[in-house]
Amino acid sequence: MADDVRVRKEETCLPEDVEQDTEKGSRQNKGYKSKEDPFGDESKSEVKYKTMAWWQAGMIMVAETISLGILSLPSVLAALGIVPGVILIAGLGIVATYTGYVLGQFKLTYPHVHNMADAGEILLGPVGREIFGAAQMLFLVFVMGSHVLTFSIMLNVLSNHGTCSIVFGFIGLLVSLICCLPRTLLKVSYLSIVSWISILAAVIIAIVGVGIEKPDAHVQATVHKTFPKAFLAVTNISFAYAGHATFFSFISELKDPRTYPKALLLLQGIDTSMYITVAVVIYRYAGTNVTSPALGSTTPLLQKVAYGIAIPTIVISGVINGHVAAKYVLEADKHRLQCGLGLYASGKAIHEDSTSANGSFSCADNGKSGS
């Protein structure tokens, strides 16, 4: 009997190397889970970051996701047809909701995750941190650049090309830089409310303008397109939902990260319904010749009015991405470039001792500064 028990134990035991790997993986996983959230204990901190309610996070997510790009969706219906276009907008909205929920569950499992670089380190180690961090920064930089470009286009429309576009772009850069100064997302959330009102008003003006003009009220259920053109139209829809790169940072500044699903549902309910409504209504009246953005299908006067009202969303939507990118640079204090002399941000000092830290960048020897 004792021999039978011993045999069963030997049959169920893992090989020694596999058992060691399993124990090592468990220790690493436990180590990740034991790490505290990025801002730690804020009871004695002068600047408190974990201050947002779920609806404030939701408004930031709405402002970051919905901007003038919504007015490019009618051209998607013109390229694909109204039936497949609406199906794709709704379907990708469901996919965006699910993937956003998965990010929230990942964040709850690993509270220290503050950006895509942290997630990449968990998935692929140090190499993953570099790849995911670089990808996130490139994405955010190009998004910010697109908003500066849109700002220059807006000033060109309002001023009838009054001066060089580079000058207008530089003005947009300065305005965005000033709006990025608030250190907490709670303060940015107040700006996001203004951005939401701005884009809603601009969209209503565009719909009214196109409805009055009715440049080409011809609608097609389906359209035969070549694969490259159809693929380009689908990427416009995908980009309309591409706010996920910033979600980890938003969750980090919630009072209770467990309320994040409410913020996500607020975002997805607003953006999916707006995308479908705006795309269908404008396409219904502007027809197959609708421009992208759809403001080009209205009169010059209405273009100026809409662009003027859209100034807050043009700026603030880009500012939110800039805010997240700046905090990624600060957080990179723990993972600086491995060279003799590195430039790093003293984010921990800014958070823990705001009386002695002023948010400046410092140069220090990597070998002496620690991690």
Secondary structure, 3 states (H helix, E strand, C coil): CHHHHHHHHHHHCCCHHHHHHHHHHHHHHHHHHHCCCCCCCCCCCCCCCCCECHHHHHHHHHHHHCCHHHHHHHHHHHHHCHHHHHHHHHHHHHHHHHHHHHHHHHHHHCCCCCCHHHHHHHHHHHHHHHHHHHHHHHHHHHHHHHHHHHHHHHHHHHHCCCCCHHHHHHHHHHHHHHHCCCCCHHHHHHHHHHHHHHHHHHHHHHHHHHHHHCCCCCCCCCCCCCHHHHHHHHHHHHHHCCCHHHHHHHHHCECCHHHHHHHHHHHHHHHHHHHHHHHHHHHHHHHHHCCCCHHHHCCHHHHHHHHHHCHHHHHHHHHHHHHHHHHHHHHHHHHCCCCCEEEEECHHHHHHCCCCCCCCEEEEEHHHHCC
